[in-house]
Amino acid sequence: MPADSLPEIYDFEHTLAAAFQSYLADENIGATPQIARDINAQSAPAVLLRMEHGGAIEGFANQAKLFTDDGNFSKDTFFEGRLITTIRTNRQADSADDDHKLLRRSTRAALYDCMKATAGIDDQLTYHSIRGIREASTDYAIEDEGELDDTEITWELVYCIKSDAWPV
């Protein structure tokens, strides 16, 4: 399905974060996934999502169109980015270790399985396709004052614009 405009297909951050939000909600990971605008404003328990677009991957090209600002086009490229998932629990209000561990492992399992052929992440995307996902790192932070536990899992992504998404 062609997009109405180029800006619509170049909004990688919101589009991909929203797709992962829908996918994780469908996977019933134990908390409602939220797109994190300000991580400190989010209550626990939560799975917070943030997408960072890293730009085109050098050396990956195919024959589809990638339009430039002046209306010309060059070969399509693959893009890279990062999905940062933050699992947040409150060790006073939640049953701390159990809730935190359950959310972390459920989120990780769902994302490792997101490339499945049916009802996977690409089913949530209209103009893009996820071509690869890999867990890059995990950081575990404890906030002593607020009693919050955060596990931040960073996923490296490779994605592209679908060939039929280009405006006519």
Secondary structure as UniProt FT lines:
FT   HELIX           6..9
FT   HELIX           12..26
FT   TURN            27..28
FT   STRAND          33..35
FT   HELIX           39..41
FT   STRAND          46..67
FT   TURN            69..70
FT   STRAND          73..90
FT   TURN            91..93
FT   HELIX           97..112
FT   TURN            113..115
FT   HELIX           121..124
FT   STRAND          128..143
FT   TURN            144..147
FT   STRAND          148..161
FT   HELIX           163..165
//
